[in-house]
Amino acid sequence: MYLHKHKKNIENVLILQGGGSLGAFACGVFKTFAKKNIKFNIISGTSIGAINGAIAAGSKNDNPAKNLEDFWIEIAESSVNVIPDMFSSDYVDQTHQLDFKRSSSASLNAAIFGVPKFFVPRWFNWNIFQYKNSHDSNVLPHQWTYIYDNTPLGKTLEKYIDFKKLSPNVKKVDDTHNNNANEDNNNSSIPRLIITAVDVLSGQPIIFDSYKIQIQMKHLLATIGYPQYGFPWVDVDDGVYAWDGSLLSNTPVREVMVASPSSDKNIFIIENYPSKIDRLPTNMSEVQSRAKDIMFTDKDQSLRKISKLITRHINLIETLYDIFKEYDHSKIDRDIIEYIEREHKILVEKFGAKILDIKRISRENSKSPHSTQNAEFSVNTIKKLIAQGESKALDSLK
C-alpha cells in the first residue's frame, strides 16, 4: 500500500441546533467545553443555535461561557408569570393510582405576553424598540405576516457580542494537525462563524460566513425568523428576504462541509432535539413533542454515508497518484500529466474533506414532554437546561 505525503489539516467543528428556549442546553454544554479548554475552529448554527454561536464566537469580554450564561439568565428573568402553573391528574394503569402532575404555564405566558428581552407580541406597543424590521407596522391584523417582533433581542445581544470579531478582517483559529479536540492549540483567535437562513422567495439556503462577510444584527434576526412561531422575515440584502434556516436544516453540518471543503473534520453536535427515545408516546401531547423531535433532529445518516464513500474515493485517488508519481513520465502524454496534477490538486487538496468523527451531546426529554417546551423561558426551566447541558457534556467527554 502506498503512503502519499499530502496531509490535511483537521478542524474541530461545533454544530448548534435551533430550538427556542431549548438552546439554553447548549449554554451548559459550552460551559463544560470551556472548563475542559476545548476549542473550535468553526462554530455553526441556525435559529437560536446561531445566536448561541454568535455569542460564543464574538464574546464581548472574551469569556463566551459567561456571556452565554448571562444572556440566557437575562432572557429568562425578563419572562412574565401572569398565568399560574396548572395541575392535573392521570390514572396510571400499572399502579391503579392517580398521578398528580404540575404543568408549567411558561410557554402560554410567552405566547400571550412575550419575553420582553427577546420578543413581544404585536398587540403590545413594540414601537419603543430601536430595531425595526421591513414590515409595515400599521396594517390591520388580517394583513399581518408575523405576530411577534423579535427585534428586542437586538438590544439584548448588544451587551454580549462584539460584531467586529465576526468579520473577515479578524484572525481566525488556525487549523490544527491535532486530531483530538481536547488538545489546546495555544491559539486564542476567534472561531469562524457560519450561520444559516433561507430565502423566502426562492426557498434556497442562505449562508452567512464570517470568513466572507461582516456578520450583522440583521443576519442574526433573520436566522431566528421562524414563521410557524409568528416571527418575521428580515430584509438582509437588496430584495433578499430571509427566514429561519431550520426550515431547511436544523443541523447545518452539510453547510460547514460546503463552506470548508478542504480540511478534515471532528464534529461536535449539540442536539436540542434527541434522535432517539426509549419509549413510545403515551398521549397526544407526547405525540406532538416526538413529531417535533423528528422534524428538527439531526438527519446526517446520508451525509455520513456520502462522506465515507468520498473517503474511499480519495484514498484510491491518492494510492493511484503515488503510483503515478513513481512511474516513468516519459511514457505519458504531457497533457495527461498536467490533467492528473491539476485534478489531484483540486479534488484532494482543495476538496475531499473527511468527517473523522461525530460526537453528539443530546438533551434528554422531560418525563412528560410536550410540543411547546421550546417556548418555556422561565428562570427555573432555563437553569435546569443549562445544568443538564453541563452534565451531559461531562458524561460525553468521559
VOGU-3710 file (C-alpha; in Angstrom, 3 decimals, decimal comma):
1> mylhkhkkni> 0,000/0,000/0,000  1,400/3,366/-0,993  1,502/6,202/1,523  1,036/9,627/-0,020  2,772/12,629/1,505  -0,164/15,047/1,371  -1,522/15,774/4,844  -4,801/17,561/5,516  -5,416/19,972/8,329  -8,013/18,984/10,895
11> envlilqggg> -10,730/21,349/12,068  -12,772/20,985/15,227  -16,365/21,985/14,466  -19,220/22,816/16,840  -22,757/22,474/15,417  -25,582/24,178/17,342  -29,198/23,247/16,640  -32,140/25,608/16,805  -34,852/25,077/19,385  -36,021/28,267/21,098
21> slgafacgvf> -35,616/28,095/24,874  -34,055/24,626/24,495  -30,954/26,494/23,314  -30,090/27,007/26,983  -28,972/23,364/26,927  -26,133/24,345/24,561  -25,094/27,051/27,013  -24,465/24,361/29,623  -22,542/22,209/27,147  -20,361/25,158/26,175
31> ktfakknikf> -19,617/25,875/29,844  -18,186/22,375/30,154  -16,188/22,791/26,939  -14,708/25,998/28,368  -13,750/24,277/31,629  -12,060/21,491/29,650  -10,327/24,080/27,417  -11,845/22,579/24,264  -11,516/24,960/21,329  -13,196/25,053/17,942
41> niisgtsiga> -12,075/26,262/14,539  -15,648/26,597/13,263  -18,890/27,260/15,125  -22,058/26,830/13,076  -25,737/27,037/13,906  -29,180/28,120/12,885  -32,032/29,804/14,746  -31,202/30,006/18,468  -28,107/27,944/17,639  -26,888/30,854/15,516
51> ingaiaagsk> -27,479/33,220/18,439  -25,508/30,947/20,772  -22,792/30,659/18,138  -22,523/34,415/17,645  -22,125/34,973/21,391  -19,545/32,175/21,624  -17,504/33,408/18,647  -17,939/37,130/19,239  -17,819/37,245/23,037  -17,616/40,874/24,069
61> ndnpaknled> -15,440/40,240/27,130  -13,548/37,207/25,742  -15,408/34,949/28,153  -18,002/33,223/25,936  -19,199/30,755/28,585  -20,058/33,592/30,990  -21,579/35,706/28,208  -23,792/32,790/27,181  -24,997/32,113/30,702  -25,590/35,811/31,440
71> fwieiaessv> -27,553/36,110/28,185  -29,806/33,163/28,992  -30,429/34,250/32,576  -31,261/37,789/31,413  -33,733/36,422/28,867  -35,317/34,161/31,499  -35,571/36,870/34,150  -37,444/39,083/31,681  -40,167/36,457/31,199  -43,510/37,087/32,877
81> nvipdmfssd> -45,508/34,817/35,162  -49,055/36,143/34,966  -50,787/32,829/34,302  -50,026/30,319/37,090  -48,967/26,733/36,513  -51,765/24,207/36,067  -52,363/20,924/37,883  -53,922/17,751/36,526  -54,262/14,084/37,399  -53,889/10,946/35,294
91> yvdqthqldf> -54,925/7,413/36,187  -51,910/5,079/35,944  -52,929/1,559/34,926  -49,786/-0,075/36,312  -50,200/1,296/39,835  -54,012/1,781/39,799  -53,471/5,214/41,305  -53,910/8,832/40,326  -50,729/10,604/39,265  -50,890/14,331/40,018
101> krsssaslna> -48,912/16,497/37,607  -47,882/20,128/37,561  -47,804/21,660/34,085  -45,753/24,777/33,506  -47,566/27,775/32,030  -44,317/29,407/30,927  -44,966/28,770/27,222  -48,521/30,136/27,499  -47,218/33,261/29,227  -44,629/33,677/26,471
111> aifgvpkffv> -47,277/33,270/23,765  -49,562/35,921/25,254  -47,137/38,372/26,858  -43,887/37,623/25,044  -40,432/37,557/26,600  -39,505/41,264/26,742  -35,745/40,835/26,257  -36,383/38,526/23,279  -39,712/39,176/21,551  -43,029/40,977/22,117
121> prwfnwnifq> -46,481/40,386/20,602  -47,776/42,925/18,110  -50,796/43,604/20,295  -48,453/45,404/22,676  -46,600/48,601/21,881  -43,444/47,490/20,080  -42,516/50,923/18,729  -40,381/51,633/21,812  -37,647/49,341/20,498  -34,740/50,670/18,485
131> yknshdsnvl> -34,591/47,984/15,807  -37,189/47,816/13,055  -37,921/45,101/10,550  -39,024/45,702/6,997  -42,754/45,157/7,614  -45,455/47,771/7,714  -46,480/48,036/11,371  -49,723/49,877/10,666  -51,716/47,246/8,797  -54,807/45,507/10,115
141> phqwtyiydn> -54,411/42,086/11,809  -55,755/40,164/8,809  -52,832/41,606/6,811  -50,144/40,651/9,324  -47,296/38,478/8,102  -45,912/37,999/11,598  -47,215/38,005/15,169  -44,131/38,627/17,285  -41,493/41,310/16,957  -38,092/39,772/17,743
151> tplgktleky> -36,092/42,984/17,411  -35,874/43,456/21,221  -33,378/40,603/21,045  -31,071/43,010/19,193  -30,712/45,326/22,185  -30,061/42,337/24,447  -27,381/40,881/22,176  -25,502/44,191/22,003  -24,350/43,537/25,568  -22,706/40,241/24,709
161> idfkklspnv> -21,409/40,352/21,104  -18,529/42,311/19,627  -19,516/42,244/15,967  -16,035/43,360/14,895  -14,912/39,834/15,759  -17,422/38,368/13,309  -15,785/39,653/10,147  -13,217/38,512/7,563  -10,714/41,020/8,935  -10,004/39,237/12,203
171> kkvddthnnn> -7,636/36,329/12,700  -9,451/33,010/12,929  -8,455/29,931/14,877  -5,728/28,164/12,925  -6,229/24,678/11,566  -4,518/22,101/13,724  -2,945/18,773/12,863  -4,078/17,513/16,259  -6,974/15,105/15,832  -8,005/15,486/19,454
181> anednnnssi> -10,382/18,344/20,236  -9,201/18,260/23,846  -5,683/19,339/22,865  -5,173/23,077/23,212  -3,702/24,506/20,039  -2,497/27,551/22,022  -4,404/29,914/19,770  -6,832/32,365/21,298  -8,035/33,692/17,935  -11,687/33,855/17,021
191> prliitavdv> -13,574/30,847/15,602  -15,107/31,085/12,161  -18,881/31,582/12,450  -21,224/30,033/9,875  -24,958/30,629/10,367  -27,851/29,782/8,088  -31,163/31,132/6,851  -33,488/30,510/3,896  -34,585/32,829/1,086  -38,343/33,388/1,402
201> lsgqpiifds> -38,825/33,926/-2,331  -36,570/31,218/-3,795  -36,566/28,667/-0,959  -32,787/28,377/-1,315  -30,368/28,296/1,629  -28,513/31,449/2,643  -25,145/31,155/4,371  -23,691/33,969/6,465  -19,991/33,182/6,893  -17,676/35,415/8,952
211> ykiqiqmkhl> -14,821/34,383/6,617  -16,657/36,134/3,785  -18,894/38,869/5,211  -19,307/41,018/8,282  -21,979/39,280/10,370  -24,511/41,916/11,457  -27,526/42,065/13,722  -29,878/41,694/10,754  -28,316/38,320/9,960  -28,925/37,082/13,493
221> latigypqyg> -32,529/38,303/13,482  -33,051/36,628/10,097  -31,809/33,255/11,271  -34,392/33,170/14,095  -37,297/34,311/11,911  -39,331/31,111/12,180  -42,724/31,751/10,509  -44,661/28,937/12,213  -43,985/30,664/15,516  -45,044/34,024/14,136
231> fpwvdvddgv> -41,602/35,599/13,684  -40,921/37,865/10,675  -38,606/37,573/7,727  -35,743/40,073/7,551  -34,512/42,068/4,560  -30,819/41,037/4,592  -29,887/42,406/1,178  -31,461/44,210/-1,733  -34,518/42,079/-2,488  -33,339/39,159/-0,332
241> yawdgsllsn> -35,720/38,252/2,490  -34,585/35,632/4,965  -36,362/33,258/7,323  -35,063/30,801/9,914  -32,574/28,306/8,469  -34,143/25,418/10,390  -36,883/25,377/7,748  -34,313/23,593/5,582  -31,899/22,072/8,079  -31,726/22,386/11,847
251> tpvrevmvas> -28,260/20,807/11,981  -26,016/22,631/9,478  -23,279/20,020/9,030  -23,606/19,954/5,250  -23,295/23,736/5,120  -19,994/23,557/7,015  -18,642/20,883/4,661  -19,518/23,064/1,653  -18,037/26,211/3,234  -14,836/24,457/4,331
261> pssdknifii> -14,258/21,614/1,846  -10,515/21,021/2,233  -9,814/20,321/5,924  -10,876/17,100/7,657  -13,379/17,476/10,469  -14,001/16,395/14,046  -17,618/17,406/14,633  -19,473/18,006/17,883  -23,265/18,279/17,515  -25,321/19,694/20,378
271> enypskidrl> -28,785/18,212/19,928  -31,693/20,128/21,399  -33,979/17,553/19,809  -32,977/13,966/20,665  -32,748/11,496/17,782  -33,786/8,515/19,886  -36,216/7,968/22,757  -36,650/4,878/24,916  -40,440/4,567/24,863  -43,438/5,314/22,677
281> ptnmsevqsr> -45,507/8,438/23,354  -48,429/7,808/25,714  -50,725/10,716/24,792  -51,293/13,318/22,084  -49,090/15,886/23,812  -46,170/13,466/23,759  -47,005/12,501/20,175  -46,685/16,132/19,070  -43,458/16,512/21,036  -41,944/13,446/19,386
291> akdimftdkd> -43,055/14,631/15,946  -41,205/17,884/16,591  -38,118/15,938/17,693  -38,097/14,046/14,404  -38,756/17,195/12,383  -35,802/19,075/13,868  -33,368/16,332/14,798  -30,065/15,681/13,043  -30,504/13,773/9,778  -26,875/13,220/8,876
301> qslrkiskli> -27,001/9,473/8,142  -26,893/10,012/4,364  -24,165/12,621/4,785  -22,047/10,156/6,766  -22,504/7,517/4,050  -21,516/10,011/1,363  -18,528/11,109/3,462  -17,343/7,507/3,828  -17,746/6,980/0,082  -15,773/10,163/-0,639
311> trhinlietl> -13,080/8,963/1,762  -12,762/5,687/-0,168  -12,534/7,611/-3,439  -9,873/9,930/-2,032  -7,836/7,015/-0,704  -7,996/5,321/-4,095  -7,028/8,530/-5,889  -4,086/9,043/-3,524  -2,888/5,475/-3,989  -3,065/5,766/-7,770
321> ydifkeydhs> -1,398/9,178/-7,599  1,518/7,700/-5,619  1,944/5,052/-8,321  1,724/7,737/-10,989  4,466/9,809/-9,292  6,828/6,814/-9,354  6,006/5,890/-12,932  8,194/6,898/-15,860  6,503/10,085/-17,109  8,289/9,919/-20,443
331> kidrdiieyi> 5,781/7,286/-21,469  2,781/9,535/-20,669  1,450/12,336/-22,820  2,256/15,761/-21,317  -1,381/16,889/-21,444  -2,414/13,843/-19,410  0,282/14,554/-16,832  -0,942/18,135/-16,476  -4,538/16,933/-16,244  -3,692/14,441/-13,456
341> erehkilvek> -1,697/17,040/-11,486  -4,436/19,646/-11,857  -7,293/17,326/-10,904  -5,369/15,902/-7,955  -4,784/19,384/-6,578  -8,464/20,274/-6,942  -10,050/17,015/-5,768  -7,670/16,109/-2,948  -6,137/19,348/-1,718  -8,964/21,858/-2,262
351> fgakildikr> -11,837/19,428/-1,682  -12,290/15,946/-0,306  -12,645/16,814/3,390  -13,375/13,773/5,543  -15,591/13,568/8,612  -13,229/11,847/11,013  -15,603/11,715/13,960  -19,027/12,925/15,054  -19,797/13,263/18,746  -23,378/14,033/19,755
361> isrensksph> -24,406/15,604/23,041  -28,184/15,248/23,280  -30,703/16,908/25,517  -32,840/14,480/27,481  -36,596/14,976/27,313  -38,567/15,508/30,485  -40,788/12,718/31,823  -43,803/14,420/30,254  -42,568/16,068/27,038  -44,889/18,436/25,191
371> stqnaefsvn> -44,728/20,317/21,905  -44,376/23,803/23,455  -41,385/23,049/25,674  -39,193/25,078/23,312  -41,118/28,202/24,425  -40,564/27,795/28,179  -38,391/30,734/29,182  -38,925/30,628/32,960  -35,841/31,037/35,128  -36,346/27,579/36,626
381> tikkliaqge> -36,558/25,881/33,206  -33,571/27,748/31,760  -31,373/26,935/34,757  -32,366/23,254/34,546  -31,462/23,149/30,851  -28,075/24,781/31,494  -27,344/22,308/34,291  -28,378/19,361/32,116  -26,110/20,595/29,330  -23,130/20,724/31,680
391> skaldslk> -23,853/17,226/32,973  -24,425/15,673/29,540  -21,220/17,227/28,184  -19,202/15,841/31,097  -20,651/12,375/30,507  -19,919/12,586/26,792  -16,302/13,662/27,280  -15,593/10,754/29,611
//
